[in-house]
Amino acid sequence: MTMAISEKEYKELKEYWDYQRKVEYNKEKVYYMAEKFDGRMVTEYGTVPLNELQEMMWSKINPKDYDDPPKGYIPENPDYRLWNELWPPALDVKKALDDDYNLQRS
């Protein structure tokens, strides 16, 4: 069973957890962008499965290019949530990304 990061753990290793959450935010962003290409990436062997596309795109991201998570971001992965964060979050990161890139949900 996964557990949120306790207040004590967070305070003891704040920089570590803040960075892990930053990585998680960027990974979620890339995986969501990959979903926009699902079924559209084709090789000579057929359609590229979504999980492979997500991993391929994520492997190309340089950590120095990571964006900071917006205020109110709560990770989808409960292992990176703080003790005081409730799911689902008030901030819809995917909607914010769609708005930023002028995309419509399909």
C-alpha positions as CSV (number, residue, x, y, z in Angstrom):
1,M,0.0,0.0,0.0
2,T,1.3,3.4,-0.9
3,M,1.4,6.2,1.6
4,A,1.8,9.9,1.4
5,I,5.0,11.6,2.5
6,S,4.6,12.4,6.2
7,E,5.1,15.8,7.6
8,K,8.2,14.7,9.5
9,E,9.8,13.0,6.4
10,Y,9.0,16.1,4.3
11,K,10.6,18.5,6.8
12,E,13.7,16.3,7.2
13,L,14.3,16.0,3.5
14,K,12.4,19.0,2.0
15,E,14.8,19.6,-0.9
16,Y,14.8,15.9,-1.9
17,W,11.0,15.6,-1.8
18,D,10.6,18.9,-3.7
19,Y,12.8,17.7,-6.4
20,Q,11.1,14.3,-6.6
21,R,7.8,16.1,-7.0
22,K,9.2,18.3,-9.7
23,V,10.4,15.2,-11.6
24,E,6.9,13.7,-11.1
25,Y,5.2,16.8,-12.4
26,N,7.4,16.9,-15.6
27,K,6.9,13.2,-16.2
28,E,3.1,13.6,-15.9
29,K,3.3,16.5,-18.4
30,V,5.3,14.4,-20.9
31,Y,3.1,11.3,-20.5
32,Y,0.0,13.5,-21.0
33,M,1.5,15.0,-24.2
34,A,2.2,11.5,-25.4
35,E,-1.4,10.6,-25.0
36,K,-2.2,13.2,-27.6
37,F,-0.2,11.1,-30.1
38,D,-1.7,7.7,-29.0
39,G,-2.5,5.7,-32.1
40,R,-0.8,8.2,-34.4
41,M,2.8,7.1,-34.2
42,V,3.4,4.3,-36.7
43,T,6.6,2.4,-37.6
44,E,7.1,-0.4,-40.1
45,Y,6.1,-2.7,-37.3
46,G,2.8,-1.0,-36.6
47,T,1.4,1.5,-34.1
48,V,3.7,2.4,-31.3
49,P,2.1,1.4,-28.0
50,L,1.3,4.4,-25.7
51,N,3.6,3.2,-22.9
52,E,6.5,2.9,-25.3
53,L,5.8,6.4,-26.7
54,Q,5.6,7.8,-23.2
55,E,8.9,6.3,-22.1
56,M,10.6,7.3,-25.4
57,M,9.5,10.9,-25.0
58,W,10.4,11.0,-21.3
59,S,13.9,9.7,-22.0
60,K,14.6,12.7,-24.2
61,I,13.9,15.3,-21.5
62,N,17.0,16.8,-19.9
63,P,16.6,17.5,-16.2
64,K,17.9,21.0,-16.6
65,D,14.8,21.7,-18.7
66,Y,12.3,20.6,-16.0
67,D,9.5,23.1,-15.2
68,D,8.6,23.9,-11.7
69,P,5.2,22.5,-10.7
70,P,2.5,25.2,-10.4
71,K,1.1,26.2,-7.0
72,G,-1.6,23.7,-6.0
73,Y,-0.1,20.8,-8.0
74,I,-0.7,17.4,-6.4
75,P,1.0,14.3,-8.0
76,E,-1.1,11.5,-9.4
77,N,1.2,9.0,-7.8
78,P,0.3,8.8,-4.1
79,D,3.9,8.0,-3.2
80,Y,4.7,11.7,-3.9
81,R,1.7,13.3,-2.2
82,L,2.2,15.2,1.0
83,W,0.4,14.2,4.2
84,N,-2.0,17.2,3.8
85,E,-2.9,16.8,0.1
86,L,-6.3,15.4,-0.9
87,W,-7.1,13.6,-4.1
88,P,-8.6,14.6,-6.5
89,P,-6.9,18.0,-6.5
90,A,-8.6,21.3,-7.1
91,L,-6.1,22.2,-9.8
92,D,-6.6,20.2,-13.0
93,V,-3.1,20.2,-14.4
94,K,-4.2,18.5,-17.6
95,K,-6.8,21.1,-18.3
96,A,-4.2,23.8,-17.6
97,L,-1.8,22.2,-20.1
98,D,-4.6,22.0,-22.7
99,D,-5.3,25.7,-22.1
100,D,-1.6,26.5,-22.3
101,Y,-1.2,24.8,-25.6
102,N,-4.7,25.7,-26.9
103,L,-5.6,22.0,-27.1
104,Q,-9.0,20.4,-26.8
105,R,-9.5,17.1,-25.1
106,S,-10.3,14.3,-27.5
